[in-house]
Amino acid sequence: MKAYSLDLRERVAAACTQPGRTVSAVAAQFSVSVSFVAKLLRRQRQSGSLAALPHRSGPAPLLDPAGRAELAACLRQQPDATLDELRVWVAALGGPDVSLATMGRAVQALDWRRKKRASTPPSATPTG
């Protein structure tokens, strides 16, 4: 979800400074929620800014690029290894000890497919 524009934030804050205007009336006028207006005013009081906070990217992945390279090497050597086997293998190579879910996300990030392609093309003759 994108943040509201700075222009809208400034108009909402300016409307709130007019005498006799309630937070709910300003929220209805600009088609925003009452909690947005209240949080915007609190942010203006505390920091003096109306700008949105920068996007936080979340926690860093446990497998860094070196760990992903080790995982890719393991997958090339043994393509049918289970996630648990890959966990043990990467940990033995000095990588971090990660969960099955983390290992699954790392394998997906490498675009490694579990389902293999058929070795022969489909038959051109119709069945049935």
C-alpha positions in Angstrom: 0.0 0.0 0.0 1.4 3.4 -1.0 1.6 6.3 1.4 -0.6 9.3 1.0 1.0 12.1 -0.9 2.6 15.0 0.9 0.2 17.4 -0.7 -2.8 15.5 0.8 -1.1 15.4 4.1 -0.6 19.2 4.1 -4.2 19.8 3.1 -5.5 17.6 5.8 -3.3 19.2 8.4 -4.3 22.7 7.3 -8.0 21.8 7.4 -7.5 20.6 11.0 -6.2 24.0 12.1 -9.4 25.7 11.1 -11.5 26.6 14.1 -14.5 24.4 14.7 -13.3 21.5 12.5 -13.3 18.0 14.1 -11.1 15.2 13.1 -14.0 13.1 11.9 -15.3 16.0 9.7 -11.8 16.5 8.1 -11.5 12.7 7.6 -14.9 12.6 5.8 -14.0 15.7 3.7 -10.8 14.1 2.4 -12.1 10.5 2.3 -9.4 9.2 4.7 -9.8 7.4 8.0 -10.1 9.1 11.3 -7.1 7.2 12.6 -5.0 8.5 9.7 -5.9 12.1 10.6 -5.2 11.5 14.3 -1.8 9.8 13.5 -0.9 12.6 11.1 -1.6 15.3 13.7 0.4 13.3 16.4 3.3 12.9 13.9 3.3 16.7 13.2 3.3 17.5 17.0 6.1 15.0 17.8 8.5 15.4 14.9 7.3 18.6 13.1 7.0 16.7 9.8 4.1 15.5 7.8 6.2 13.3 5.5 5.6 9.5 5.4 8.2 7.3 7.1 10.5 5.5 4.7 9.7 1.9 3.7 11.2 -0.6 6.0 12.5 -3.6 4.1 12.0 -6.2 6.8 14.6 -8.5 8.3 17.7 -9.4 6.3 17.7 -12.9 4.8 19.5 -15.5 6.8 21.3 -16.9 3.8 23.6 -14.2 2.5 24.9 -14.3 -1.1 27.7 -16.6 -0.1 25.3 -19.0 1.6 23.1 -18.9 -1.5 26.1 -19.7 -3.7 26.8 -22.7 -1.4 23.2 -23.8 -1.7 23.3 -23.5 -5.5 26.5 -25.7 -5.5 24.8 -28.3 -3.3 21.8 -28.3 -5.6 24.0 -28.8 -8.7 25.7 -31.7 -7.1 22.6 -33.4 -5.8 19.5 -31.9 -7.5 17.0 -34.3 -5.7 18.2 -33.5 -2.2 15.4 -32.8 0.4 15.2 -29.5 2.2 16.5 -31.2 5.4 19.5 -32.6 3.6 20.2 -29.2 2.1 20.0 -27.7 5.6 22.5 -30.1 7.0 24.8 -29.7 3.9 24.8 -25.9 4.1 25.4 -25.9 7.9 28.3 -28.4 7.4 29.9 -26.0 4.8 29.9 -23.2 7.5 26.6 -21.6 6.6 23.9 -20.7 9.1 21.6 -23.3 10.6 18.2 -22.4 9.1 14.7 -23.8 9.3 13.0 -25.9 6.6 10.8 -22.9 5.7 13.8 -20.6 5.2 15.6 -23.3 3.2 12.5 -23.7 1.0 12.3 -19.9 0.4 16.0 -19.9 -0.5 15.5 -22.7 -3.0 12.6 -20.8 -4.5 14.7 -17.6 -4.7 17.2 -19.6 -6.8 14.3 -20.5 -9.1 15.1 -24.2 -8.6 12.1 -26.3 -9.6 11.0 -29.5 -7.9 9.0 -30.7 -10.9 11.3 -31.9 -13.7 10.4 -31.6 -17.3 9.4 -34.7 -19.2 12.4 -36.2 -21.0 10.4 -36.9 -24.2 8.0 -34.6 -26.1 4.3 -35.5 -25.9 3.0 -37.9 -28.5 1.5 -36.3 -31.6 -1.1 -39.1 -31.9 -4.4 -38.4 -30.1 -5.4 -40.7 -27.3 -8.7 -42.3 -26.8 
